[in-house]
Amino acid sequence: MNPRQMKQAMKKLGIKTEEIEDAEEVVIRTSTSEYVISDPAVTMMEVQGQVTFQILGDYEIRERSDVEAGPVIPEEDITLVMDQTGCSREKAIEALATCDGQPAEAILKILSS
């Protein structure tokens, strides 16, 4: 099957593909490592609303040196604390960090200080 026929068949099946031009690097981070793909060929494919990326290229695995010291605080929790207390973003993050990420405790902490 030639490329043109393949593209038409994929279109009939509802499959959309797009080449991502000029991609310089793709990094996949795990909790302890980074997979770094240099000079990748990246294709984005959408099938029934699900997006998938295909990445081709040479890679190397690096150990992470910037592992964060604590859990990531969800943006919704930060916004909730800010909305309920009228405090700054920095103060909301600080309160959530000291309250183990519990929004209700962080709100009470800010309101009681």
TORTOR-674005 format. One line per field, with one value per atom (N, C-alpha, C, CB): residue number from 1; residue in one letter; atom name; x, y, z. Coordinates in Angstrom, 3 decimals, padded with zeros to 6 digits, always signed. Glycine has a CB too. Layout:
TORTOR-674005
resi	(NUM  ...)
resn	(A  ...)
name	(CA  ...)
u	(X  ...)
v	(Y  ...)
w	(Z  ...)
end
This chain:
TORTOR-674005
resi	(1  1  1  1  2  2  2  2  3  3  3  3  4  4  4  4  5  5  5  5  6  6  6  6  7  7  7  7  8  8  8  8  9  9  9  9  10  10  10  10  11  11  11  11  12  12  12  12  13  13  13  13  14  14  14  14  15  15  15  15  16  16  16  16  17  17  17  17  18  18  18  18  19  19  19  19  20  20  20  20  21  21  21  21  22  22  22  22  23  23  23  23  24  24  24  24  25  25  25  25  26  26  26  26  27  27  27  27  28  28  28  28  29  29  29  29  30  30  30  30  31  31  31  31  32  32  32  32  33  33  33  33  34  34  34  34  35  35  35  35  36  36  36  36  37  37  37  37  38  38  38  38  39  39  39  39  40  40  40  40  41  41  41  41  42  42  42  42  43  43  43  43  44  44  44  44  45  45  45  45  46  46  46  46  47  47  47  47  48  48  48  48  49  49  49  49  50  50  50  50  51  51  51  51  52  52  52  52  53  53  53  53  54  54  54  54  55  55  55  55  56  56  56  56  57  57  57  57  58  58  58  58  59  59  59  59  60  60  60  60  61  61  61  61  62  62  62  62  63  63  63  63  64  64  64  64  65  65  65  65  66  66  66  66  67  67  67  67  68  68  68  68  69  69  69  69  70  70  70  70  71  71  71  71  72  72  72  72  73  73  73  73  74  74  74  74  75  75  75  75  76  76  76  76  77  77  77  77  78  78  78  78  79  79  79  79  80  80  80  80  81  81  81  81  82  82  82  82  83  83  83  83  84  84  84  84  85  85  85  85  86  86  86  86  87  87  87  87  88  88  88  88  89  89  89  89  90  90  90  90  91  91  91  91  92  92  92  92  93  93  93  93  94  94  94  94  95  95  95  95  96  96  96  96  97  97  97  97  98  98  98  98  99  99  99  99  100  100  100  100  101  101  101  101  102  102  102  102  103  103  103  103  104  104  104  104  105  105  105  105  106  106  106  106  107  107  107  107  108  108  108  108  109  109  109  109  110  110  110  110  111  111  111  111  112  112  112  112  113  113  113  113)
resn	(M  M  M  M  N  N  N  N  P  P  P  P  R  R  R  R  Q  Q  Q  Q  M  M  M  M  K  K  K  K  Q  Q  Q  Q  A  A  A  A  M  M  M  M  K  K  K  K  K  K  K  K  L  L  L  L  G  G  G  G  I  I  I  I  K  K  K  K  T  T  T  T  E  E  E  E  E  E  E  E  I  I  I  I  E  E  E  E  D  D  D  D  A  A  A  A  E  E  E  E  E  E  E  E  V  V  V  V  V  V  V  V  I  I  I  I  R  R  R  R  T  T  T  T  S  S  S  S  T  T  T  T  S  S  S  S  E  E  E  E  Y  Y  Y  Y  V  V  V  V  I  I  I  I  S  S  S  S  D  D  D  D  P  P  P  P  A  A  A  A  V  V  V  V  T  T  T  T  M  M  M  M  M  M  M  M  E  E  E  E  V  V  V  V  Q  Q  Q  Q  G  G  G  G  Q  Q  Q  Q  V  V  V  V  T  T  T  T  F  F  F  F  Q  Q  Q  Q  I  I  I  I  L  L  L  L  G  G  G  G  D  D  D  D  Y  Y  Y  Y  E  E  E  E  I  I  I  I  R  R  R  R  E  E  E  E  R  R  R  R  S  S  S  S  D  D  D  D  V  V  V  V  E  E  E  E  A  A  A  A  G  G  G  G  P  P  P  P  V  V  V  V  I  I  I  I  P  P  P  P  E  E  E  E  E  E  E  E  D  D  D  D  I  I  I  I  T  T  T  T  L  L  L  L  V  V  V  V  M  M  M  M  D  D  D  D  Q  Q  Q  Q  T  T  T  T  G  G  G  G  C  C  C  C  S  S  S  S  R  R  R  R  E  E  E  E  K  K  K  K  A  A  A  A  I  I  I  I  E  E  E  E  A  A  A  A  L  L  L  L  A  A  A  A  T  T  T  T  C  C  C  C  D  D  D  D  G  G  G  G  Q  Q  Q  Q  P  P  P  P  A  A  A  A  E  E  E  E  A  A  A  A  I  I  I  I  L  L  L  L  K  K  K  K  I  I  I  I  L  L  L  L  S  S  S  S  S  S  S  S)
name	(N  CA  C  CB  N  CA  C  CB  N  CA  C  CB  N  CA  C  CB  N  CA  C  CB  N  CA  C  CB  N  CA  C  CB  N  CA  C  CB  N  CA  C  CB  N  CA  C  CB  N  CA  C  CB  N  CA  C  CB  N  CA  C  CB  N  CA  C  CB  N  CA  C  CB  N  CA  C  CB  N  CA  C  CB  N  CA  C  CB  N  CA  C  CB  N  CA  C  CB  N  CA  C  CB  N  CA  C  CB  N  CA  C  CB  N  CA  C  CB  N  CA  C  CB  N  CA  C  CB  N  CA  C  CB  N  CA  C  CB  N  CA  C  CB  N  CA  C  CB  N  CA  C  CB  N  CA  C  CB  N  CA  C  CB  N  CA  C  CB  N  CA  C  CB  N  CA  C  CB  N  CA  C  CB  N  CA  C  CB  N  CA  C  CB  N  CA  C  CB  N  CA  C  CB  N  CA  C  CB  N  CA  C  CB  N  CA  C  CB  N  CA  C  CB  N  CA  C  CB  N  CA  C  CB  N  CA  C  CB  N  CA  C  CB  N  CA  C  CB  N  CA  C  CB  N  CA  C  CB  N  CA  C  CB  N  CA  C  CB  N  CA  C  CB  N  CA  C  CB  N  CA  C  CB  N  CA  C  CB  N  CA  C  CB  N  CA  C  CB  N  CA  C  CB  N  CA  C  CB  N  CA  C  CB  N  CA  C  CB  N  CA  C  CB  N  CA  C  CB  N  CA  C  CB  N  CA  C  CB  N  CA  C  CB  N  CA  C  CB  N  CA  C  CB  N  CA  C  CB  N  CA  C  CB  N  CA  C  CB  N  CA  C  CB  N  CA  C  CB  N  CA  C  CB  N  CA  C  CB  N  CA  C  CB  N  CA  C  CB  N  CA  C  CB  N  CA  C  CB  N  CA  C  CB  N  CA  C  CB  N  CA  C  CB  N  CA  C  CB  N  CA  C  CB  N  CA  C  CB  N  CA  C  CB  N  CA  C  CB  N  CA  C  CB  N  CA  C  CB  N  CA  C  CB  N  CA  C  CB  N  CA  C  CB  N  CA  C  CB  N  CA  C  CB  N  CA  C  CB  N  CA  C  CB  N  CA  C  CB  N  CA  C  CB  N  CA  C  CB  N  CA  C  CB  N  CA  C  CB  N  CA  C  CB  N  CA  C  CB  N  CA  C  CB  N  CA  C  CB  N  CA  C  CB  N  CA  C  CB  N  CA  C  CB  N  CA  C  CB  N  CA  C  CB)
u	(+000.852  +000.000  +000.898  -000.969  +000.635  +001.467  +001.044  +001.359  +001.913  +001.622  +000.309  +002.740  -000.042  -001.283  -002.498  -001.363  -002.481  -003.581  -003.668  -003.405  -002.523  -002.480  -003.124  -001.019  -002.786  -003.343  -004.855  -002.693  -005.352  -006.792  -007.502  -007.073  -006.903  -007.497  -007.559  -006.699  -006.500  -006.473  -007.536  -005.076  -007.713  -008.715  -010.115  -008.622  -010.384  -011.682  -011.937  -011.770  -010.895  -011.022  -011.045  -009.885  -010.909  -010.934  -009.607  -011.995  -008.541  -007.202  -006.522  -006.351  -006.118  -005.420  -003.973  -006.101  -003.045  -001.630  -001.048  -000.837  -000.070  +000.611  +002.072  -000.074  +002.960  +004.386  +004.689  +005.262  +005.400  +005.804  +007.182  +005.804  +007.217  +008.446  +009.411  +008.117  +010.666  +011.738  +011.822  +011.547  +011.404  +011.557  +013.051  +010.766  +013.534  +014.955  +015.283  +015.416  +014.352  +014.639  +013.322  +015.629  +013.233  +012.093  +012.657  +011.244  +012.078  +012.544  +011.378  +013.134  +011.592  +010.604  +011.208  +010.232  +010.549  +011.080  +010.340  +010.971  +011.099  +010.534  +010.973  +011.000  +010.644  +011.009  +012.516  +010.350  +013.273  +014.715  +015.561  +015.066  +014.957  +015.732  +015.077  +015.906  +015.851  +015.347  +015.769  +015.873  +014.826  +015.122  +015.156  +014.054  +016.325  +016.502  +016.687  +017.714  +015.744  +015.793  +016.211  +014.418  +017.405  +017.940  +017.562  +019.467  +017.317  +016.969  +015.880  +018.218  +014.727  +013.699  +012.828  +012.829  +012.258  +011.198  +009.917  +011.400  +009.027  +007.840  +006.585  +007.818  +005.714  +004.434  +003.335  +004.342  +002.348  +001.195  +000.034  +000.836  -000.622  -001.716  -002.953  -001.323  -004.085  -005.342  -006.288  -005.983  -006.730  -007.654  -008.801  -006.942  -010.002  -011.205  -011.017  -011.590  -010.408  -010.226  -009.026  -011.438  -008.342  -007.158  -005.909  -007.128  -005.041  -003.833  -002.646  -003.576  -001.864  -000.674  +000.497  -000.884  +001.669  +002.871  +003.794  +003.580  +004.355  +005.365  +006.671  +004.984  +007.697  +008.976  +010.072  +009.276  +010.821  +011.941  +013.217  +011.742  +014.288  +015.562  +016.473  +015.344  +017.702  +018.673  +018.396  +020.138  +018.599  +018.315  +019.431  +017.015  +019.421  +020.307  +019.504  +021.554  +019.932  +019.256  +020.166  +018.911  +019.617  +020.367  +019.691  +020.464  +020.490  +019.951  +019.498  +021.015  +018.373  +017.888  +018.629  +016.370  +019.035  +019.693  +018.784  +020.992  +017.633  +016.734  +015.464  +016.373  +015.549  +014.368  +013.829  +014.693  +012.536  +011.916  +011.883  +010.494  +011.883  +011.948  +010.593  +012.537  +009.525  +008.229  +007.212  +007.750  +005.987  +004.954  +004.549  +003.733  +004.088  +003.608  +002.209  +003.605  +001.967  +000.670  -000.216  +000.825  -001.405  -002.290  -002.711  -003.526  -002.807  -003.187  -004.566  -003.172  -005.485  -006.833  -006.789  -007.733  -005.891  -005.782  -005.227  -004.893  -004.258  -003.682  -004.759  -002.478  -005.501  -006.566  -007.649  -007.181  -008.028  -009.041  -008.611  -009.317  -007.372  -006.869  -006.838  -005.457  -006.376  -006.326  -007.725  -005.648  -008.694  -010.067  -010.724  -010.906  -010.493  -011.148  -010.533  -011.096  -009.253  -008.576  -008.187  -007.351  -008.146  -007.714  -006.213  -008.423  -005.469  -004.014  -003.312  -003.473  -002.016  -001.205  -000.941  +000.129  -000.529  -000.194  +000.921  +000.222  +001.947  +003.092  +002.663  +004.164  +001.786  +001.326  +000.471  +000.529  -000.342  -001.173  -000.298  -002.132  +000.738  +001.654  +002.384  +002.665  +002.842  +003.556  +002.647  +004.069  +001.396  +000.461  +000.137  -000.828  -000.063  -000.335  +000.857  -000.688  +002.059  +003.257  +003.392  +004.505  +003.093  +003.221  +002.071  +003.285  +000.969  -000.190  -000.300  -001.492  +000.801  +000.840  -000.140  +000.547  -000.346  -001.198  -002.683  -000.864  -003.090  -004.510  -005.112  -004.698  -005.961  -006.511  -007.279  -007.417  -008.103  -008.908  -008.005  -009.866  -006.975  -006.040  -005.281  -005.042  -004.895  -004.172  -005.039  -003.701  -006.328  -007.252  -007.390  -008.630  -007.578  -007.705  -006.431  -008.034  -005.286  -003.996  -003.867  -002.816  -004.218  -004.097  -005.106  -004.297  -006.340  -007.387  -007.133  -008.752  -006.451  -006.205  -004.935  -006.113  -004.175  -002.930  -003.114  -001.813)
v	(-001.174  +000.000  +001.238  -000.002  +002.161  +003.368  +004.342  +004.048  +005.301  +006.231  +006.992  +007.215  +007.349  +008.092  +007.236  +008.553  +005.967  +005.058  +004.812  +003.724  +004.689  +004.466  +005.647  +004.263  +006.857  +008.058  +008.113  +009.330  +007.758  +007.760  +006.710  +007.508  +005.532  +004.474  +004.896  +003.168  +005.532  +006.010  +007.084  +006.560  +007.957  +009.021  +008.417  +009.982  +007.371  +006.708  +006.087  +005.638  +005.624  +005.009  +006.043  +004.034  +007.320  +008.378  +008.557  +008.089  +008.156  +008.280  +009.491  +006.982  +010.423  +011.622  +011.540  +012.928  +011.862  +011.898  +013.253  +010.772  +013.647  +014.922  +014.771  +016.086  +015.144  +015.152  +016.432  +015.054  +016.308  +017.487  +017.875  +017.216  +018.976  +019.427  +020.073  +020.410  +020.005  +020.693  +020.316  +022.171  +019.100  +018.659  +018.488  +017.313  +019.074  +019.015  +017.931  +020.340  +017.701  +016.756  +016.349  +017.366  +015.103  +014.621  +014.043  +013.550  +014.434  +013.949  +013.281  +015.110  +012.054  +011.332  +011.189  +009.920  +011.771  +011.753  +010.726  +013.148  +009.909  +009.038  +009.618  +007.527  +008.963  +009.508  +009.531  +008.703  +008.706  +008.656  +008.849  +007.361  +008.740  +008.796  +009.698  +007.399  +010.033  +010.747  +009.979  +012.221  +009.761  +009.169  +010.340  +008.057  +010.628  +011.788  +011.298  +012.658  +011.676  +011.295  +012.524  +010.734  +012.471  +013.613  +013.519  +013.691  +014.665  +014.780  +013.769  +014.575  +013.808  +012.796  +013.087  +012.674  +012.024  +012.140  +011.855  +011.137  +012.847  +012.729  +012.796  +013.842  +011.803  +011.764  +011.721  +010.546  +012.604  +012.617  +011.964  +014.077  +010.993  +010.270  +010.357  +008.784  +010.694  +010.755  +009.703  +012.171  +008.799  +007.738  +007.762  +006.340  +008.032  +008.076  +008.973  +006.667  +010.130  +011.096  +010.835  +011.126  +009.718  +009.374  +009.782  +007.845  +010.574  +011.050  +010.197  +012.552  +009.749  +008.948  +009.591  +007.468  +009.549  +010.067  +008.912  +011.103  +008.930  +007.952  +008.718  +007.209  +008.252  +008.952  +007.994  +009.509  +008.414  +007.619  +008.413  +007.215  +007.773  +008.460  +007.756  +009.881  +008.236  +007.682  +008.261  +007.986  +007.444  +007.920  +007.579  +007.339  +008.288  +007.967  +008.073  +008.912  +007.340  +007.356  +008.074  +005.907  +009.079  +009.849  +009.704  +011.353  +009.716  +009.758  +011.191  +009.279  +011.344  +012.684  +013.221  +012.671  +014.473  +015.120  +016.156  +015.776  +016.415  +017.461  +016.895  +018.398  +015.716  +015.093  +015.981  +013.682  +016.265  +017.195  +016.603  +017.553  +017.492  +017.081  +016.690  +018.182  +016.878  +016.550  +016.287  +017.653  +015.978  +015.695  +016.960  +015.071  +016.776  +017.894  +018.257  +017.539  +019.528  +019.996  +020.291  +021.267  +019.671  +019.907  +021.372  +019.016  +021.858  +023.247  +023.573  +023.519  +022.600  +022.834  +023.134  +021.619  +022.451  +022.683  +024.075  +021.615  +024.499  +025.835  +026.894  +026.052  +026.729  +027.672  +027.696  +027.314  +026.533  +026.447  +027.220  +024.988  +027.011  +027.713  +029.220  +027.204  +029.628  +031.059  +031.665  +031.284  +030.967  +031.478  +031.582  +030.577  +030.594  +030.567  +031.534  +029.174  +031.862  +032.701  +034.074  +032.002  +034.235  +035.514  +035.725  +036.645  +034.663  +034.794  +034.707  +033.708  +034.959  +034.872  +033.413  +035.631  +033.195  +031.848  +031.245  +031.880  +032.037  +031.554  +031.110  +032.642  +031.899  +031.558  +030.293  +032.727  +030.128  +028.929  +027.689  +029.067  +027.781  +026.658  +026.324  +026.978  +027.339  +027.123  +026.428  +028.472  +026.885  +026.290  +024.847  +027.118  +024.591  +023.227  +022.311  +023.213  +022.822  +022.017  +021.663  +022.764  +022.608  +022.337  +021.483  +023.647  +021.414  +020.613  +019.319  +021.437  +018.841  +017.581  +017.559  +016.412  +018.721  +018.804  +018.764  +017.712  +018.914  +018.878  +020.282  +018.299  +020.552  +021.904  +022.438  +021.910  +021.608  +022.085  +022.543  +020.973  +021.770  +022.143  +023.425  +020.993  +023.530  +024.722  +025.977  +024.549  +025.850  +026.976  +027.391  +026.616  +026.428  +026.738  +027.374  +025.471  +026.868  +027.417  +028.892  +026.611  +029.212  +030.597  +031.494  +030.675  +031.031  +031.849  +032.067  +031.195  +031.137  +031.275  +032.071  +029.909  +032.405  +033.163  +034.652  +032.702)
w	(+000.000  +000.000  +000.000  +001.229  -000.902  -000.960  +000.145  -002.360  +000.472  +001.571  +001.410  +001.699  +000.187  -000.052  +000.300  -001.521  -000.149  +000.168  +001.676  -000.580  +002.309  +003.755  +004.481  +004.238  +004.049  +004.684  +004.502  +004.104  +003.305  +003.055  +003.910  +001.569  +004.048  +004.866  +006.326  +004.725  +006.819  +008.202  +008.413  +008.561  +007.436  +007.541  +007.636  +006.329  +006.844  +006.890  +008.257  +005.805  +008.916  +010.234  +011.361  +010.458  +011.011  +012.023  +012.729  +013.036  +012.090  +012.676  +012.060  +012.446  +012.933  +012.464  +012.919  +012.998  +012.021  +012.396  +012.046  +011.693  +012.824  +012.592  +013.000  +013.385  +012.100  +012.413  +013.190  +011.108  +014.290  +015.054  +014.555  +016.613  +013.829  +013.175  +014.165  +012.059  +013.878  +014.619  +016.093  +014.512  +016.444  +017.836  +018.105  +018.113  +019.190  +019.511  +020.517  +020.038  +021.471  +022.533  +023.201  +023.568  +023.618  +024.388  +025.677  +023.586  +026.811  +028.108  +028.821  +028.971  +029.256  +030.056  +031.442  +029.426  +032.443  +033.811  +034.655  +034.457  +035.353  +036.371  +037.711  +036.193  +038.789  +040.096  +040.312  +041.196  +039.587  +039.814  +038.565  +040.431  +037.372  +036.127  +035.095  +035.549  +034.074  +032.907  +031.663  +032.867  +030.764  +029.471  +028.495  +029.050  +027.942  +027.076  +025.649  +027.531  +024.757  +023.357  +022.570  +022.858  +021.983  +021.242  +019.773  +021.393  +019.161  +017.750  +017.363  +016.878  +018.052  +017.815  +016.596  +019.027  +016.051  +015.062  +015.846  +013.814  +015.943  +016.788  +015.920  +017.869  +016.102  +015.417  +016.464  +014.454  +016.316  +017.202  +016.458  +017.660  +017.103  +016.472  +017.369  +016.205  +016.774  +017.520  +016.972  +017.434  +017.860  +017.497  +018.501  +017.471  +018.033  +018.862  +020.087  +019.304  +019.909  +020.988  +021.880  +021.822  +021.697  +022.489  +021.711  +022.827  +022.342  +021.672  +022.108  +021.988  +021.123  +021.366  +020.629  +020.909  +021.253  +020.616  +020.296  +021.516  +019.089  +018.693  +018.565  +017.341  +019.258  +019.290  +018.839  +020.714  +017.827  +017.338  +017.513  +015.856  +017.952  +018.094  +019.072  +018.532  +019.148  +020.093  +021.470  +019.646  +022.504  +023.848  +024.811  +024.344  +025.926  +027.040  +028.326  +027.073  +029.336  +030.626  +031.608  +031.119  +032.280  +033.277  +034.637  +032.869  +035.671  +037.027  +037.298  +038.090  +037.989  +038.317  +039.527  +038.578  +039.426  +040.553  +041.207  +040.099  +040.580  +041.068  +041.685  +039.941  +042.273  +042.858  +043.964  +043.399  +043.893  +044.841  +046.242  +044.391  +047.225  +048.619  +049.199  +049.437  +048.499  +049.054  +047.969  +049.951  +048.375  +047.386  +046.629  +048.062  +045.425  +044.618  +045.103  +043.087  +045.320  +045.806  +044.598  +046.717  +044.528  +043.387  +043.295  +043.486  +042.072  +041.805  +042.379  +040.299  +042.336  +042.865  +044.357  +042.600  +045.088  +046.526  +046.820  +047.170  +046.035  +046.212  +045.975  +045.247  +044.879  +044.539  +045.613  +043.186  +046.123  +047.167  +048.403  +047.527  +048.851  +050.042  +049.805  +050.417  +048.618  +048.299  +048.293  +046.938  +047.676  +047.588  +048.964  +046.680  +049.796  +051.109  +052.115  +051.671  +051.929  +052.925  +052.404  +053.420  +051.072  +050.509  +050.610  +051.201  +050.879  +051.035  +049.687  +051.980  +049.711  +048.496  +048.142  +048.675  +046.927  +046.455  +047.300  +044.974  +047.569  +048.347  +049.737  +048.455  +050.373  +051.720  +051.693  +052.329  +050.650  +050.513  +050.350  +049.310  +049.517  +049.307  +050.598  +048.191  +051.303  +052.571  +053.589  +053.145  +053.699  +054.653  +054.276  +054.724  +052.994  +052.553  +052.817  +051.066  +052.604  +052.855  +054.333  +052.381  +055.221  +056.657  +057.185  +057.433  +056.430  +056.856  +056.038  +056.717  +055.523  +054.754  +053.591  +055.667  +052.963  +051.781  +052.060  +050.867  +053.303  +053.663  +053.574  +055.089  +052.574  +052.380  +053.587  +051.184  +054.216  +055.359  +056.500  +055.857  +056.780  +057.848  +057.487  +058.116  +056.209  +055.768  +055.891  +054.320  +055.546  +055.660  +057.117  +055.070  +058.005  +059.434  +059.974  +060.231  +059.536  +059.995  +059.614  +059.395  +058.351  +057.885  +058.593  +056.359  +058.729  +059.347  +060.837  +059.147  +061.481  +062.914  +063.240  +063.539  +062.219  +062.496  +062.335  +061.580)
end
